[in-house]
C-alpha cells in the first residue's frame, strides 16, 4: 500500500500567511506554526487538488510551497 503526505509551507513574512493557514485548515489540512512560518499537512488531499482549490480562493502560487511525499507501508505476509 502506498500513501502520501501533501505538505504546504508558508513563509512567516508572508502578508497573507494567517489567511492562507485558515484556508488550508478549512480544506482539511493540519496546520502548525513554527519560527519559519506555517506548515500544513494532509494525507487526504492531493497536491494538485490543493493547488487548484487555493487558486480558486484567490491565492497565488508564489505565496506557498507544495511538496508531496509518498510513503510505502508494508503489510505482514
Secondary structure, 3 states (H helix, E strand, C coil): CEEEEEEEEEECCCCCHHHHHHHHHHCCCEEEECCCEEEEEECCCCHHHHHHHHHHCCCCHHHCEEEEEEEECCCCC
